Amino acid sequence: MPVKAMRVELLSTTPNALALIYAAFRQCYHAGFVADMWPRLLSGEIERTAQADFVAKVLESGHDSPVEHVSFSFAVEGVSRALTHQLVRHRIASYSQQSQRYVDASNMDYVLPPAIAKIPEAKARFEAFMDQVGETYRELQTMLKAHGRGDKANEDARFVLPQAAETKIVVTMNCRSLIHFFQLRCCLRAQWEIRAMAERMLAICQAELPAIFQTAGAKCEALGFCPEAERFTCGKYPTRSA
């Protein structure tokens, strides 16, 4: 039962993402039919820099719904069930997570919090408990199979698995949902593990579609002040009332 490191990979994104967002924005303000300009967007006749500049100017007005036409799909591993319980609270998204009913957790990987890893006695206690969990899981699995549960033994034995249990998940969000996700989860007050995942996802999005994500991140980075009440702020930026 080893410690598993986080890994975030981009599986797919909407083709011609910038052109699609540009076309969606243009349709809102254009008397014609944007399908007629689509070949010009793909050919480069309307340059990408011009597309990006137009999109940036409209976004500055607060009009952002057209970015929902583009989505990103990520594969993530080496994260805990504690993280994914937070992640799935972002509801405008699609998730496909490794099932503990069907996947055998006899040799469960787990996530070790850095704060625990820094304290030798805490790390030793944590790892000993993970070993106990694995042993208990395997014992329950054997007992359940002996009493006729067969392939369904995993779905009952899994009740002893901790939130530290490593999991794998595929996540798809549109750009608007991703921007909101980054605003919340890149904040220094976000839980360390989901913040680390969000930062990796943000770096991928910025490389793939800088016109939309270059200024994305924690709310304070764009605002220049912390929107939280003073008792909640991390202190990186002054509060609105300061």
NORPE-V471179 format. One record per residue. N is the residue number from 0. OMEGA is omega as a letter, one per 30 degrees, with the letter a starting at -180 (* if undefined). NEAR is the number of other ideal C-beta (glycine too) atoms within 12 Angstrom. D_LAST is the distance of its C-alpha to the last C-alpha in Angstrom with 2 decimals. Layout:
# NORPE-V471179
N/OMEGA/NEAR/D_LAST  N/OMEGA/NEAR/D_LAST
This chain:
# NORPE-V471179
0/a/29/49.08  1/l/16/46.99  2/a/23/43.26  3/l/26/42.42  4/l/20/39.99  5/l/32/37.74  6/l/20/39.08  7/a/32/37.63  8/l/21/39.96  9/l/27/39.84  10/a/20/42.93  11/l/18/42.67  12/a/29/40.65  13/l/26/41.71  14/l/14/44.09  15/a/22/43.16  16/a/34/39.59  17/l/37/38.11  18/l/34/41.11  19/l/32/40.84  20/l/40/37.19  21/a/41/38.04  22/a/33/41.05  23/l/36/39.13  24/a/36/36.54  25/a/30/39.37  26/l/22/41.33  27/a/20/38.60  28/a/17/39.04  29/a/17/42.59  30/a/9/45.73  31/a/13/47.89  32/a/11/48.24  33/l/25/46.13  34/l/16/48.96  35/l/14/50.83  36/a/23/48.26  37/l/22/47.90  38/l/15/50.72  39/l/20/49.11  40/a/30/45.84  41/a/19/47.74  42/a/13/49.98  43/l/15/47.17  44/l/14/48.35  45/a/24/44.82  46/l/16/43.06  47/l/23/40.40  48/l/15/38.04  49/l/21/38.54  50/a/33/37.95  51/l/26/34.73  52/l/18/33.45  53/l/30/34.31  54/a/39/32.66  55/a/25/29.41  56/l/18/29.34  57/l/27/29.99  58/l/28/27.38  59/l/14/24.75  60/a/15/25.77  61/l/8/24.87  62/a/21/28.57  63/a/27/29.03  64/a/22/31.83  65/l/29/34.58  66/l/35/33.25  67/a/25/34.58  68/a/28/38.05  69/l/38/37.51  70/l/31/37.30  71/l/39/37.31  72/a/28/39.37  73/l/37/38.69  74/a/28/40.87  75/l/38/39.10  76/l/26/40.82  77/l/30/40.04  78/a/41/37.33  79/l/36/37.46  80/l/28/38.05  81/l/25/34.73  82/a/38/33.09  83/l/33/35.23  84/l/20/34.55  85/a/24/30.89  86/a/36/31.95  87/l/22/34.25  88/l/17/31.50  89/a/30/30.70  90/l/12/33.35  91/a/21/33.84  92/l/29/35.69  93/a/21/39.11  94/l/25/39.96  95/a/19/43.22  96/l/27/43.06  97/a/28/45.75  98/l/16/47.61  99/l/28/48.23  100/a/19/51.18  101/a/14/53.08  102/a/22/51.88  103/a/22/53.43  104/a/36/50.86  105/l/25/53.51  106/a/20/51.95  107/l/37/48.32  108/a/31/45.78  109/l/33/42.42  110/a/37/38.87  111/l/33/38.01  112/a/24/34.33  113/a/19/33.36  114/l/13/32.08  115/a/22/35.59  116/a/20/37.34  117/a/12/35.90  118/a/14/37.58  119/a/11/41.37  120/l/12/42.37  121/l/17/39.83  122/a/19/40.97  123/a/15/44.59  124/l/16/44.06  125/a/27/42.22  126/l/23/44.99  127/l/15/47.68  128/l/22/46.26  129/l/34/46.18  130/l/20/49.83  131/l/19/50.62  132/l/30/49.06  133/l/29/51.18  134/l/20/54.28  135/l/24/53.72  136/a/31/53.13  137/l/25/56.35  138/l/18/58.31  139/l/26/57.16  140/l/31/57.95  141/a/17/61.48  142/a/16/62.04  143/l/23/60.91  144/l/20/63.12  145/a/12/66.02  146/l/13/65.60  147/a/11/65.72  148/l/18/62.11  149/a/13/62.94  150/a/16/60.34  151/a/16/58.09  152/a/28/57.67  153/a/28/54.39  154/l/21/52.69  155/l/23/53.36  156/a/31/52.97  157/a/29/49.46  158/l/19/48.18  159/a/26/47.91  160/a/37/45.73  161/l/30/42.23  162/l/24/38.87  163/a/31/39.23  164/a/36/42.19  165/l/37/41.86  166/l/40/42.00  167/a/29/42.34  168/l/35/40.95  169/a/25/41.05  170/l/41/37.94  171/l/28/37.87  172/l/35/34.83  173/a/33/34.46  174/a/40/31.84  175/l/29/29.54  176/l/30/29.69  177/l/41/29.19  178/l/38/25.99  179/l/27/24.63  180/a/40/26.08  181/l/39/24.38  182/a/28/20.93  183/a/29/21.38  184/l/36/23.66  185/l/37/22.40  186/l/31/19.10  187/l/25/19.15  188/l/24/19.06  189/l/26/22.29  190/a/28/25.53  191/a/27/26.87  192/a/35/30.09  193/l/35/28.98  194/l/29/26.20  195/l/28/29.01  196/a/40/31.10  197/a/41/28.41  198/l/27/27.82  199/l/30/31.59  200/l/44/31.89  201/l/37/29.13  202/l/22/30.97  203/a/29/34.15  204/l/38/32.67  205/l/25/31.19  206/a/17/34.64  207/a/29/36.48  208/a/35/34.41  209/a/21/31.82  210/a/33/31.56  211/a/41/29.86  212/a/38/28.20  213/a/22/27.21  214/l/23/23.51  215/a/37/23.69  216/l/31/21.95  217/a/33/18.85  218/a/31/16.55  219/a/27/13.71  220/l/23/16.35  221/a/22/17.04  222/a/19/13.68  223/l/16/11.91  224/l/20/8.96  225/l/27/9.63  226/l/25/10.87  227/l/27/11.52  228/a/12/10.40  229/a/16/8.70  230/a/11/12.33  231/a/14/13.58  232/l/23/11.56  233/l/21/13.78  234/a/16/11.27  235/l/20/12.65  236/l/22/9.66  237/l/17/5.86  238/a/21/5.20  239/a/16/5.62  240/a/12/3.81  241/*/14/0.00
